[in-house]
Each structure stands twice: as structure tokens, then as C-alpha cells.
Amino acid sequence: MFKRVRWVAVGYGLGATTSYLAARRLRRTAQKYTANEVVNRVGATVGETARSVQHAVTQGREAMRDREAELRASHHLSGDRHRLRAN
């Protein structure tokens, strides 16, 4: 009889503990997806992406200017006289 009572108590304790831990984990996960949290995470991601794109554009322009200077030097061109005009 004592063995049954002990195992019932152990089972009840494990069940209660598991239920409590599962509910706590579920609350934390649900909190991650509340409107404010999602807005904060999306805002941070968009900000990082914007900075990356801005950095890439800056590097591209610098590379373009360097290459243009290189080509002008190799073809002995100078100034704006030889610039192509857009129609």
C-alpha cells in the first residue's frame, strides 16, 4: 500500500511540475509574439538592413569613382569635357 501512495505522490508531483514548466514556457513564447515585441524586432531588422544597403551603396560609389579616375588616367582624359550627356 505504501508503494502505491509513494508512486501516486511522485506522479502527481511530476505532473504538476511539468504542467507548471510548460505553462511558463508557453507564456514566454506568447510574449515574444505580442505586437510590441514583434514591432521592436522588425524595426531592428529593418534598421540593420538599411544600414547595410547604405554602406554597400557608399562602397559602390567609391569604387566607381576610383575606377573612373583609373580609366581617365589610362586614357589621358581630364575634366568634364568627355563626360557622356544624358538625353
Secondary structure as the mmCIF struct_conf table of DSSP 4:
data_model
#
loop_
_struct_conf.conf_type_id
_struct_conf.id
_struct_conf.beg_label_comp_id
_struct_conf.beg_label_asym_id
_struct_conf.beg_label_seq_id
_struct_conf.end_label_comp_id
_struct_conf.end_label_asym_id
_struct_conf.end_label_seq_id
HELX_RH_AL_P HELX_RH_AL_P1 PHE A 2 LYS A 32
TURN_TY1_P TURN_TY1_P1 TYR A 33 TYR A 33
BEND BEND1 THR A 34 THR A 34
HELX_RH_AL_P HELX_RH_AL_P2 ALA A 35 SER A 74
TURN_TY1_P TURN_TY1_P2 HIS A 75 HIS A 76
BEND BEND2 GLY A 79 ASP A 80
TURN_TY1_P TURN_TY1_P3 ARG A 81 HIS A 82
HELX_LH_PP_P HELX_LH_PP_P1 ARG A 83 ALA A 86
#
